[in-house]
């Protein structure tokens, strides 16, 4: 779960475009990261719709910021 700009807590899953925005990267970079294993494989809902749990993305963001020595509020 994460908070949007208005402070509303959001749970669930996000598509690639939303994930990229959440991580602060481009969509093509997000897909490249998935191919390299930096981002775990998503959950395929249909042949054209893949989603990632918000909790997984938060853990990834937290882990990366810990490695870089940054502290952020998620």
N, CA, C and O atoms as a Tinker XYZ file with bonds, in Angstrom:
   296  protein
     1  N      0.837000   -1.171000    0.000000    73     2
     2  CA     0.000000    0.000000    0.000000    64     1     3
     3  C      0.882000    1.233000    0.000000    63     2     4     5
     4  O      1.966000    1.223000    0.582000    81     3
     5  N      0.425000    2.291000   -0.646000    73     3     6
     6  CA     1.165000    3.551000   -0.658000    64     5     7
     7  C      0.172000    4.692000   -0.669000    63     6     8     9
     8  O     -1.025000    4.481000   -0.867000    81     7
     9  N      0.665000    5.904000   -0.456000    73     7    10
    10  CA    -0.197000    7.083000   -0.424000    64     9    11
    11  C     -0.004000    7.886000   -1.702000    63    10    12    13
    12  O      1.122000    8.101000   -2.149000    81    11
    13  N     -1.103000    8.322000   -2.278000    73    11    14
    14  CA    -1.003000    9.198000   -3.441000    64    13    15
    15  C     -0.800000   10.639000   -2.969000    63    14    16    17
    16  O     -0.628000   10.887000   -1.776000    81    15
    17  N     -0.819000   11.584000   -3.906000    73    15    18
    18  CA    -0.537000   12.984000   -3.584000    64    17    19
    19  C     -1.498000   13.558000   -2.548000    63    18    20    21
    20  O     -1.121000   14.438000   -1.775000    81    19
    21  N     -2.723000   13.072000   -2.528000    73    19    22
    22  CA    -3.702000   13.594000   -1.579000    64    21    23
    23  C     -3.627000   12.897000   -0.217000    63    22    24    25
    24  O     -4.370000   13.246000    0.701000    81    23
    25  N     -2.736000   11.916000   -0.086000    73    23    26
    26  CA    -2.594000   11.212000    1.179000    64    25    27
    27  C     -3.482000    9.992000    1.305000    63    26    28    29
    28  O     -3.516000    9.358000    2.360000    81    27
    29  N     -4.204000    9.653000    0.245000    73    27    30
    30  CA    -5.078000    8.487000    0.257000    64    29    31
    31  C     -4.234000    7.221000    0.157000    63    30    32    33
    32  O     -3.364000    7.117000   -0.708000    81    31
    33  N     -4.488000    6.269000    1.035000    73    31    34
    34  CA    -3.752000    5.007000    1.024000    64    33    35
    35  C     -4.306000    4.133000   -0.097000    63    34    36    37
    36  O     -5.516000    3.957000   -0.234000    81    35
    37  N     -3.390000    3.593000   -0.890000    73    35    38
    38  CA    -3.788000    2.759000   -2.027000    64    37    39
    39  C     -3.194000    1.375000   -1.840000    63    38    40    41
    40  O     -2.013000    1.234000   -1.522000    81    39
    41  N     -4.008000    0.365000   -2.035000    73    39    42
    42  CA    -3.580000   -1.032000   -1.982000    64    41    43
    43  C     -3.905000   -1.665000   -3.313000    63    42    44    45
    44  O     -4.682000   -1.116000   -4.094000    81    43
    45  N     -3.321000   -2.809000   -3.576000    73    43    46
    46  CA    -3.684000   -3.528000   -4.776000    64    45    47
    47  C     -2.515000   -3.726000   -5.709000    63    46    48    49
    48  O     -1.401000   -4.040000   -5.290000    81    47
    49  N     -2.794000   -3.535000   -6.989000    73    47    50
    50  CA    -1.801000   -3.798000   -8.016000    64    49    51
    51  C     -1.786000   -2.660000   -9.027000    63    50    52    53
    52  O     -2.757000   -1.919000   -9.182000    81    51
    53  N     -0.645000   -2.548000   -9.711000    73    51    54
    54  CA    -0.492000   -1.489000  -10.707000    64    53    55
    55  C      0.008000   -2.073000  -12.014000    63    54    56    57
    56  O      0.726000   -3.073000  -12.028000    81    55
    57  N     -0.378000   -1.442000  -13.111000    73    55    58
    58  CA     0.119000   -1.820000  -14.428000    64    57    59
    59  C      1.478000   -1.162000  -14.643000    63    58    60    61
    60  O      1.913000   -0.348000  -13.829000    81    59
    61  N      2.142000   -1.513000  -15.731000    73    59    62
    62  CA     3.519000   -1.075000  -15.991000    64    61    63
    63  C      3.667000    0.441000  -15.973000    63    62    64    65
    64  O      4.619000    0.957000  -15.387000    81    63
    65  N      2.755000    1.157000  -16.598000    73    63    66
    66  CA     2.857000    2.620000  -16.653000    64    65    67
    67  C      2.784000    3.225000  -15.252000    63    66    68    69
    68  O      3.537000    4.143000  -14.930000    81    67
    69  N      1.886000    2.715000  -14.431000    73    67    70
    70  CA     1.754000    3.201000  -13.055000    64    69    71
    71  C      2.982000    2.825000  -12.230000    63    70    72    73
    72  O      3.443000    3.612000  -11.403000    81    71
    73  N      3.511000    1.619000  -12.455000    73    71    74
    74  CA     4.709000    1.171000  -11.736000    64    73    75
    75  C      5.891000    2.073000  -12.055000    63    74    76    77
    76  O      6.638000    2.474000  -11.162000    81    75
    77  N      6.055000    2.389000  -13.334000    73    75    78
    78  CA     7.160000    3.246000  -13.746000    64    77    79
    79  C      7.048000    4.612000  -13.081000    63    78    80    81
    80  O      8.040000    5.146000  -12.587000    81    79
    81  N      5.853000    5.173000  -13.068000    73    79    82
    82  CA     5.640000    6.469000  -12.423000    64    81    83
    83  C      5.948000    6.376000  -10.930000    63    82    84    85
    84  O      6.578000    7.272000  -10.369000    81    83
    85  N      5.507000    5.302000  -10.290000    73    83    86
    86  CA     5.733000    5.097000   -8.860000    64    85    87
    87  C      7.227000    5.013000   -8.554000    63    86    88    89
    88  O      7.684000    5.540000   -7.539000    81    87
    89  N      7.993000    4.347000   -9.431000    73    87    90
    90  CA     9.430000    4.171000   -9.212000    64    89    91
    91  C     10.253000    5.347000   -9.732000    63    90    92    93
    92  O     11.449000    5.441000   -9.456000    81    91
    93  N      9.617000    6.238000  -10.479000    73    91    94
    94  CA    10.329000    7.399000  -10.998000    64    93    95
    95  C     11.206000    7.092000  -12.197000    63    94    96    97
    96  O     12.248000    7.719000  -12.388000    81    95
    97  N     10.785000    6.125000  -13.006000    73    95    98
    98  CA    11.536000    5.733000  -14.201000    64    97    99
    99  C     10.584000    5.713000  -15.390000    63    98   100   101
   100  O      9.373000    5.863000  -15.227000    81    99
   101  N     11.135000    5.527000  -16.585000    73    99   102
   102  CA    10.312000    5.419000  -17.784000    64   101   103
   103  C      9.731000    4.024000  -17.928000    63   102   104   105
   104  O     10.209000    3.071000  -17.312000    81   103
   105  N      8.695000    3.915000  -18.749000    73   103   106
   106  CA     8.032000    2.622000  -18.951000    64   105   107
   107  C      8.989000    1.615000  -19.597000    63   106   108   109
   108  O      9.027000    0.453000  -19.193000    81   107
   109  N      9.756000    2.051000  -20.591000    73   107   110
   110  CA    10.687000    1.117000  -21.237000    64   109   111
   111  C     11.769000    0.658000  -20.262000    63   110   112   113
   112  O     12.207000   -0.491000  -20.319000    81   111
   113  N     12.198000    1.538000  -19.376000    73   111   114
   114  CA    13.173000    1.157000  -18.347000    64   113   115
   115  C     12.552000    0.139000  -17.395000    63   114   116   117
   116  O     13.211000   -0.814000  -16.980000    81   115
   117  N     11.283000    0.345000  -17.054000    73   115   118
   118  CA    10.599000   -0.610000  -16.181000    64   117   119
   119  C     10.593000   -2.004000  -16.804000    63   118   120   121
   120  O     10.909000   -2.989000  -16.135000    81   119
   121  N     10.230000   -2.085000  -18.099000    73   119   122
   122  CA    10.212000   -3.391000  -18.774000    64   121   123
   123  C     11.621000   -3.970000  -18.880000    63   122   124   125
   124  O     11.784000   -5.186000  -18.777000    81   123
   125  N     12.642000   -3.137000  -19.081000    73   123   126
   126  CA    14.023000   -3.605000  -19.133000    64   125   127
   127  C     14.424000   -4.176000  -17.780000    63   126   128   129
   128  O     15.062000   -5.226000  -17.700000    81   127
   129  N     14.043000   -3.473000  -16.719000    73   127   130
   130  CA    14.351000   -3.963000  -15.373000    64   129   131
   131  C     13.686000   -5.310000  -15.122000    63   130   132   133
   132  O     14.277000   -6.177000  -14.479000    81   131
   133  N     12.473000   -5.499000  -15.617000    73   131   134
   134  CA    11.811000   -6.788000  -15.443000    64   133   135
   135  C     12.567000   -7.882000  -16.188000    63   134   136   137
   136  O     12.753000   -8.980000  -15.665000    81   135
   137  N     13.002000   -7.580000  -17.413000    73   135   138
   138  CA    13.750000   -8.554000  -18.200000    64   137   139
   139  C     15.071000   -8.927000  -17.532000    63   138   140   141
   140  O     15.509000  -10.073000  -17.630000    81   139
   141  N     15.714000   -7.969000  -16.854000    73   139   142
   142  CA    16.984000   -8.215000  -16.170000    64   141   143
   143  C     16.796000   -8.840000  -14.788000    63   142   144   145
   144  O     17.768000   -9.283000  -14.176000    81   143
   145  N     15.568000   -8.880000  -14.294000    73   143   146
   146  CA    15.308000   -9.469000  -12.983000    64   145   147
   147  C     15.385000   -8.478000  -11.835000    63   146   148   149
   148  O     15.293000   -8.883000  -10.676000    81   147
   149  N     15.552000   -7.182000  -12.122000    73   147   150
   150  CA    15.579000   -6.172000  -11.070000    64   149   151
   151  C     14.191000   -6.033000  -10.462000    63   150   152   153
   152  O     14.039000   -5.903000   -9.248000    81   151
   153  N     13.188000   -6.063000  -11.323000    73   151   154
   154  CA    11.778000   -6.047000  -10.907000    64   153   155
   155  C     11.259000   -7.470000  -11.096000    63   154   156   157
   156  O     11.502000   -8.063000  -12.147000    81   155
   157  N     10.562000   -8.034000  -10.132000    73   155   158
   158  CA    10.040000   -9.396000  -10.301000    64   157   159
   159  C      9.015000   -9.458000  -11.434000    63   158   160   161
   160  O      8.404000   -8.454000  -11.800000    81   159
   161  N      8.847000  -10.644000  -11.969000    73   159   162
   162  CA     7.855000  -10.842000  -13.022000    64   161   163
   163  C      6.476000  -10.474000  -12.486000    63   162   164   165
   164  O      6.138000  -10.751000  -11.335000    81   163
   165  N      5.695000   -9.846000  -13.352000    73   163   166
   166  CA     4.351000   -9.449000  -12.976000    64   165   167
   167  C      3.364000  -10.602000  -13.048000    63   166   168   169
   168  O      3.708000  -11.714000  -13.446000    81   167
   169  N      2.156000  -10.317000  -12.661000    73   167   170
   170  CA     1.068000  -11.295000  -12.694000    64   169   171
   171  C      0.242000  -11.025000  -13.940000    63   170   172   173
   172  O     -0.320000   -9.941000  -14.088000    81   171
   173  N      0.164000  -11.990000  -14.829000    73   171   174
   174  CA    -0.596000  -11.820000  -16.062000    64   173   175
   175  C     -2.074000  -12.057000  -15.800000    63   174   176   177
   176  O     -2.488000  -13.148000  -15.409000    81   175
   177  N     -2.864000  -11.004000  -16.027000    73   175   178
   178  CA    -4.318000  -11.137000  -15.889000    64   177   179
   179  C     -4.935000  -11.576000  -17.202000    63   178   180   181
   180  O     -5.844000  -12.405000  -17.227000    81   179
   181  N     -4.434000  -11.015000  -18.293000    73   179   182
   182  CA    -4.846000  -11.378000  -19.654000    64   181   183
   183  C     -3.582000  -11.323000  -20.507000    63   182   184   185
   184  O     -2.539000  -10.889000  -20.018000    81   183
   185  N     -3.646000  -11.751000  -21.768000    73   183   186
   186  CA    -2.438000  -11.676000  -22.606000    64   185   187
   187  C     -1.866000  -10.260000  -22.743000    63   186   188   189
   188  O     -0.679000  -10.104000  -23.028000    81   187
   189  N     -2.688000   -9.236000  -22.547000    73   187   190
   190  CA    -2.209000   -7.860000  -22.709000    64   189   191
   191  C     -2.231000   -7.047000  -21.416000    63   190   192   193
   192  O     -2.060000   -5.828000  -21.453000    81   191
   193  N     -2.435000   -7.693000  -20.293000    73   191   194
   194  CA    -2.512000   -6.964000  -19.020000    64   193   195
   195  C     -1.702000   -7.692000  -17.947000    63   194   196   197
   196  O     -2.038000   -8.795000  -17.517000    81   195
   197  N     -0.624000   -7.029000  -17.534000    73   195   198
   198  CA     0.236000   -7.550000  -16.469000    64   197   199
   199  C      0.228000   -6.540000  -15.335000    63   198   200   201
   200  O      0.279000   -5.334000  -15.573000    81   199
   201  N      0.164000   -7.024000  -14.111000    73   199   202
   202  CA     0.146000   -6.141000  -12.942000    64   201   203
   203  C      1.188000   -6.606000  -11.932000    63   202   204   205
   204  O      1.629000   -7.755000  -11.941000    81   203
   205  N      1.566000   -5.670000  -11.056000    73   203   206
   206  CA     2.508000   -5.941000   -9.967000    64   205   207
   207  C      1.873000   -5.485000   -8.672000    63   206   208   209
   208  O      1.298000   -4.398000   -8.620000    81   207
   209  N      1.964000   -6.298000   -7.611000    73   207   210
   210  CA     1.432000   -5.881000   -6.313000    64   209   211
   211  C      2.174000   -4.646000   -5.794000    63   210   212   213
   212  O      3.395000   -4.553000   -5.922000    81   211
   213  N      1.447000   -3.719000   -5.219000    73   211   214
   214  CA     2.028000   -2.492000   -4.690000    64   213   215
   215  C      3.083000   -2.820000   -3.634000    63   214   216   217
   216  O      4.120000   -2.160000   -3.577000    81   215
   217  N      2.836000   -3.817000   -2.808000    73   215   218
   218  CA     3.774000   -4.175000   -1.753000    64   217   219
   219  C      5.134000   -4.581000   -2.321000    63   218   220   221
   220  O      6.170000   -4.267000   -1.736000    81   219
   221  N      5.132000   -5.271000   -3.448000    73   219   222
   222  CA     6.377000   -5.697000   -4.087000    64   221   223
   223  C      7.164000   -4.482000   -4.562000    63   222   224   225
   224  O      8.383000   -4.424000   -4.400000    81   223
   225  N      6.471000   -3.519000   -5.142000    73   223   226
   226  CA     7.137000   -2.310000   -5.634000    64   225   227
   227  C      7.666000   -1.461000   -4.487000    63   226   228   229
   228  O      8.748000   -0.881000   -4.584000    81   227
   229  N      6.903000   -1.389000   -3.401000    73   227   230
   230  CA     7.385000   -0.653000   -2.229000    64   229   231
   231  C      8.655000   -1.289000   -1.681000    63   230   232   233
   232  O      9.594000   -0.582000   -1.316000    81   231
   233  N      8.692000   -2.616000   -1.621000    73   231   234
   234  CA     9.879000   -3.315000   -1.124000    64   233   235
   235  C     11.071000   -3.055000   -2.037000    63   234   236   237
   236  O     12.187000   -2.846000   -1.561000    81   235
   237  N     10.837000   -3.066000   -3.345000    73   235   238
   238  CA    11.902000   -2.787000   -4.302000    64   237   239
   239  C     12.426000   -1.372000   -4.124000    63   238   240   241
   240  O     13.639000   -1.162000   -4.096000    81   239
   241  N     11.546000   -0.415000   -4.005000    73   239   242
   242  CA    11.927000    0.977000   -3.826000    64   241   243
   243  C     12.688000    1.162000   -2.519000    63   242   244   245
   244  O     13.697000    1.865000   -2.477000    81   243
   245  N     12.211000    0.541000   -1.473000    73   243   246
   246  CA    12.861000    0.634000   -0.172000    64   245   247
   247  C     14.252000    0.006000   -0.213000    63   246   248   249
   248  O     15.210000    0.567000    0.318000    81   247
   249  N     14.354000   -1.152000   -0.843000    73   247   250
   250  CA    15.632000   -1.857000   -0.949000    64   249   251
   251  C     16.635000   -1.033000   -1.745000    63   250   252   253
   252  O     17.795000   -0.925000   -1.348000    81   251
   253  N     16.211000   -0.456000   -2.854000    73   251   254
   254  CA    17.121000    0.341000   -3.683000    64   253   255
   255  C     17.581000    1.587000   -2.952000    63   254   256   257
   256  O     18.749000    1.964000   -3.047000    81   255
   257  N     16.690000    2.227000   -2.231000    73   255   258
   258  CA    17.076000    3.429000   -1.515000    64   257   259
   259  C     17.968000    3.117000   -0.326000    63   258   260   261
   260  O     18.785000    3.951000    0.064000    81   259
   261  N     17.827000    1.942000    0.254000    73   259   262
   262  CA    18.715000    1.532000    1.331000    64   261   263
   263  C     20.108000    1.296000    0.775000    63   262   264   265
   264  O     21.098000    1.680000    1.398000    81   263
   265  N     20.193000    0.671000   -0.388000    73   263   266
   266  CA    21.487000    0.403000   -1.011000    64   265   267
   267  C     22.181000    1.706000   -1.363000    63   266   268   269
   268  O     23.395000    1.824000   -1.201000    81   267
   269  N     21.431000    2.680000   -1.839000    73   267   270
   270  CA    22.020000    3.956000   -2.232000    64   269   271
   271  C     22.260000    4.878000   -1.041000    63   270   272   273
   272  O     22.852000    5.947000   -1.191000    81   271
   273  N     21.806000    4.471000    0.133000    73   271   274
   274  CA    22.008000    5.268000    1.328000    64   273   275
   275  C     21.058000    6.437000    1.453000    63   274   276   277
   276  O     21.315000    7.367000    2.217000    81   275
   277  N     19.959000    6.402000    0.711000    73   275   278
   278  CA    18.970000    7.486000    0.771000    64   277   279
   279  C     17.863000    7.102000    1.731000    63   278   280   281
   280  O     17.615000    5.918000    1.956000    81   279
   281  N     17.217000    8.064000    2.280000    73   279   282
   282  CA    16.076000    7.829000    3.136000    64   281   283
   283  C     14.885000    8.557000    2.520000    63   282   284   285
   284  O     14.953000    9.761000    2.271000    81   283
   285  N     13.796000    7.833000    2.276000    73   283   286
   286  CA    12.613000    8.437000    1.668000    64   285   287
   287  C     11.391000    8.071000    2.482000    63   286   288   289
   288  O     11.414000    7.128000    3.273000    81   287
   289  N     10.347000    8.808000    2.286000    73   287   290
   290  CA     9.057000    8.503000    2.916000    64   289   291
   291  C      8.173000    7.858000    1.875000    63   290   292   293
   292  O      7.788000    8.496000    0.894000    81   291
   293  N      7.848000    6.591000    2.086000    73   291   294
   294  CA     6.962000    5.870000    1.153000    64   293   295
   295  C      5.597000    5.784000    1.775000    63   294   296
   296  O      4.681000    5.220000    1.177000    81   295
